[in-house]
Structures are given as structure tokens and as C-alpha cells.
Amino acid sequence: MAATDTAHTTAPGVDLPPAPPRRKGSVTRAPGEKALVASPSTWFVWAGVAAFFIFLIGILVSVVVDSLGKPWFDTWLPENFTTDWYTGAWDRFGMAQIIGVTLTVAIVVIVLSVLIGVPAAYLLARRNFPFKRIITLLFLLPVLMPPITYGIPLATVMYNFGLGRSLVAVILVNLVPSVPFVIMTMTPFIEQINPTIENAARMSGANMRQVFTKILGPLLVPGILAASVLVLVRTVGMFELTYLVSGPQTDTLVVAIYRAMTASGGGEARQLVSSMAVVYTVTMMVILIIALRYVSPTQLVARVKESRED
């Protein structure tokens, strides 16, 4: 019976290779199954990530608790909790006007940056002209350089033209890094769109304006939204340039927090500053949640890939 089974499983004259020796203590795993015990480097990376989030959450929680505590000195938690610090900060520092100025500056900067940056990115992606590399490098400088290095000369120009402490000055100085940011974001996006789509539209009689608005426009919407989100975050969080040219009526939220910290020689209650910091964080989170509701990084990559394959 054993000889019969061997005849069915092994062809005559064929010698099967010996099975590899099984190491002592080894566990056989199915294909695709990962080991439960990770390597030391993996544990080190995860430990670093965990430590980062623990510190980040700890800082946020301490600021939130501080903005609600009254009083809080040498104990783990405040003796009482109250929301009076928020109402006090709202009335004392004019938070409604500050948030309005912040949103106004952010929206205007986004619109102007897109209107200027997208056509410029198209020229860099589709045209070859003299000194193209030098111009591209010049666009990179405001993004790579610290804002304070060109912020002081820029603020001097604004004050010489009588625009200091005005809303126009705040918008103009924030355009300096935002427009190159849109250009650098949109240029590779446009390069990945198949140029035969534009050539086919021109052969059908479409002019440049029609090609840009009706053909490229829908394809560029994901990239424009992604660039707008990045400009939004950068503008709302921009401190150096805004601080140099803003005034009491044109401060954005991040500058107003700094002025509250240094007001009266630092004599303002710490809880008031913490309340403003919480409002700033919540405002940023709400803006990002709304923006990411319409801009998904995975959808952006998928659309670029589809347009390239077409």
C-alpha cells in the first residue's frame, strides 16, 4: 500500500530534493503573516512616536486646564473650574475683531496667491525661456529663507509708503511667501497632466483662455485646493511678517497672543493668554477639518495619476 501511494505522488526516476531542516523553536507562518515580535529598530521608532504624542497631548491638556482653572498653584489640578477666562479674554482683547481680521487676511491671501501663482506655475511647467532656472530659484528663496531676513526690509518699504499698521500691508507681506508656495506646489502638478489634452483642445479651435478655464481648470481643482489649504495654514500661523507691519486694529490671532503675553510687562493673567491659545488652536482645527473635508491627499494623488494616464 505504501508503494502504491509513492507511485501516485512521485514520478518514476525523479528524486525529490530533501526538505530544508527546520530550525529549533521556529514557527511556521502563513504567507503575508507578520511576526509578533518586532525588531529593536521598529520598537525604537514606535517609542519615539509614542513619546512625541504623549508630550504633545500633555502640552495641549495643560493649556486647556490652565484656561479653565481658578486658582492653580501647587496641585495636580485647579481647585475650581470656570469659563470666565474665555469671556474675559474675548472682551479685553477684542477676540471677535481679531478672528475676523485673521480670516479676512487668510481668504484674501489665498485668492490672490492662486490667481497669481497658478498662471506662473503653468508657464514654468509648459514653457522654456531664458533664465528659467534662475527665476525658479528666486521663487524658492522666500520659501526657504527665514521670514525675518526679508521681513525687516519689506516692513521698511511698507512704512515708507505709508502702509504700516494697515490691513493692506498685512496682506501684501503675507503674499511674499504664499505666491511662491503656490507656484512650487502647482508646477509639478501641472507637469503631470498630459499636454496632449491641451493640444487636442487647440486643434478643435479653443483659445488659450478657453483651454485654461474649461480644460485645465477642472483638472487643476484638486491641486488648487491642496495649495490653498497649505497657504491657509501658513498665513494664519505667520508671525514674523505680520508682527512687523500690523497694528492694534490689524493684528492676526497669533500676533494678538504675543501682544497679550507681553502686555503690561507680562503682567496679564496667564489664564487669559491660555484662553487665547485654546481659541487659536480650535480655530485652526476647525479650518483644517473644513478644508480637508474637500481635499483628500489620496484623492489628489489618484486624480493626478488618472489625468496622466489619459
Secondary structure, 3 states (H helix, E strand, C coil): CHHHHHHHHCCCCCCCCCCCCCCCCCCCCCCCCCCCCCCHHHHHHHHHHHHHHHHHHHHHHHHHHHHHECCCCCCCCCCCECCHHHHHHHHHCCHHHHHHHHHHHHHHHHHHHHHHHHHHHHHHHHCCCCCHHHHHHHHHHHHHCCHHHHHHHHHHHHHHCCCCCCHHHHHHHHHHHHHHHHHHHHHHHHHCCCCHHHHHHHHCCCCHHHHHHHHHHHHHHHHHHHHHHHHHHHHHHCCHHHHHHCCCCCCCHHHHHHHHHHHHHCCCCHHHHHHHHHHHHHHHHHHHHHHHHHCCHHHHHHHHHHHHHC
